[in-house]
C-alpha cells in the first residue's frame, strides 16, 4: 500500500500526456464533437468515485472523472488553437 502514491503519480503523468495527444488527434479528425464522449466517460467515472468502496479507488475514479471533464474544455480550446 505504501507504493500507491508512486504508482498513482506515474499514472497521472502518463494520462496527462496521453490525453493531450488524444484531444489534439480527435479534434483534428472529428472536430469538437468527441466532447460528448468525454462528458459521458467523465460522469460515469464521477459516479464510480462517489460509490467506490475504498479511498484509493475513489481517488482513481475521481481523477479519471476530472481528466475527462477537463478534456471537454481542452477540446474547444484546441479548435481555437488550430484556427490560428
VOGU-3710 file (C-alpha; in Angstrom, 3 decimals, decimal comma):
1> xxxxxxxxxx> 0,000/0,000/0,000  2,915/2,370/0,592  3,655/2,403/-3,154  0,197/3,628/-4,149  1,323/7,266/-4,285  4,223/6,495/-6,611  2,031/4,351/-8,847  -0,710/6,950/-8,936  1,798/9,701/-9,725  3,124/7,717/-12,675
11> xxxxxxxxxx> -0,444/7,058/-13,822  -1,254/10,784/-13,679  1,919/11,649/-15,582  1,141/9,073/-18,287  -2,532/10,004/-18,688  -1,898/13,750/-18,934  0,448/13,127/-21,852  -1,921/10,614/-23,418  -4,937/12,895/-23,133  -3,004/15,797/-24,665
21> xxxxxxxxxx> -2,283/13,701/-27,745  -5,824/12,272/-27,745  -7,503/15,689/-27,678  -5,326/17,043/-30,497  -5,858/13,974/-32,695  -9,595/13,671/-32,057  -10,190/17,364/-32,744  -8,169/17,197/-35,966  -10,120/14,175/-37,189  -13,665/14,790/-35,895
31> xxxxxxxxxx> -13,804/18,433/-34,839  -15,086/19,230/-31,348  -17,794/16,513/-31,314  -15,878/13,982/-29,182  -16,605/16,246/-26,218  -19,817/14,241/-25,773  -17,822/11,032/-25,175  -15,588/12,842/-22,680  -18,728/14,032/-20,874  -20,264/10,559/-20,585
41> xxxxxxxxxx> -16,983/8,967/-19,514  -16,376/11,758/-17,012  -19,845/11,438/-15,491  -19,528/7,647/-15,281  -16,167/7,972/-13,525  -17,631/10,595/-11,185  -20,372/8,161/-10,231  -17,801/5,418/-9,649  -15,732/7,789/-7,492  -18,716/8,536/-5,266
51> xxxxxxxxxx> -19,707/4,877/-4,925  -16,191/3,411/-4,631  -15,562/1,076/-1,738  -12,171/2,459/-0,748  -10,399/5,830/-0,725  -7,819/4,576/-3,240  -10,461/3,577/-5,781  -12,367/6,811/-5,159  -9,178/8,774/-5,867  -8,546/6,769/-9,045
61> xxxxxxxxxx> -12,077/7,253/-10,394  -12,214/10,883/-9,285  -9,025/11,677/-11,160  -10,337/9,918/-14,268  -13,602/11,850/-13,977  -11,880/15,210/-13,909  -9,335/14,491/-16,619  -12,225/13,553/-18,917  -14,308/16,565/-17,920  -11,294/18,883/-18,330
71> xxxxxxxxxx> -10,771/17,400/-21,822  -14,097/18,948/-22,858  -12,648/22,400/-22,238  -9,423/21,425/-23,972  -11,351/20,113/-26,980  -12,896/23,540/-27,565  -9,619/25,326/-26,816  -7,954/23,105/-29,425  -10,459/24,333/-32,021  -9,319/27,893/-31,304
81> xxxx> -5,620/26,926/-31,341  -5,969/25,066/-34,640  -7,706/28,061/-36,244  -4,747/30,381/-35,566
//
